Amino acid sequence: MWIGVYGAFGKGLRDLKSGMYGSDVMEIQKKLKLLGFFNGNPNGKFGIETEKAVQNYCKANGLYIRKIIDKELQKHMGFELAE
């Protein structure tokens, strides 16, 4: 997987949705697994299991339940970009 200026997040944060893939998706899956929301093995592919983990994370944290991982949610999860 390509690693850019922002490491696993390439050129910056992007909105992620089902069907997308990348090192940023893998990092988010790792974080969701660490927090107990993702049960599979992080593979960098945003599928139904990742979508369910995102929804459960949102519910557990009192956030708007969504199917995408937008920039706001990534920041809530602790992902900040630094040069």
N, C-alpha and C positions, 0 to 999 in steps of 0.2 A: 504494500500500500504506500502511496505517495505521502511523504511528510514534508510540510512546507515551513514557512516562517514561524508559524504558531504550533510547531510540532504536529501532533496528531490532528490538530484542527486546521491544517493547511494554511489557507490565506485568511482565516477568521471563522467566526461562528456563522452557521447557516441553519435555516429551518430544515428539520429532518422529518420525513414521513415514510410510511410503509413503502417498500420497494427500493428505497435508497440504500446505499452501502458506502463504507469508507472507514478510515481509521478513527474519525470522530464518532461514528456510530459505535465502534468497538469500545472506545473509552467510556462512552455513556453506558453501554451495556455492563462494563466492568464496575462502574460506580453503582448502577442499579443492583448488580449481584452482591457487591459488598454491603449494600444497605438491606439486602434480603428481598428485593422485589423481582429480580430476574433469576429464574431457575436454570436456564440453559447454560451452554458454554458460549461466551462472547465470541462472535464470528464476524462482526462488522456488517452484517446484513439486517436491515430493519424489517422484521416480519411481524407476524401476529403476536409472538411471545414478547417481543420488545414493546409493541403497542399496549399489550395488557399490563406490562410492568410499568409503563409510563402512566397509565390510568390509575393503577394502584398507588404509585408514588404520589400522584396529585391528590388522590382521595385521602391518603394518610397524612398529608401535609396541609390539608385545608385549602387546596388550590383548585382553580377551575379545571375540571376533568377534560382532557383533550387527547387526541390520537396522535398529535404531532409533538415534536420536541422543538419548540421555538427558542429563540435566543433568550427570552425571559426565563424560561424553565431551565435552560442550561446554566444561566447565572445563579438561579436559585439552588441548583445542584452543586454549586461551587466552582464552576468552570469560568475562569477569567483569563483573558488574553493579556500577555505582557510581552513587550519586545525586548 
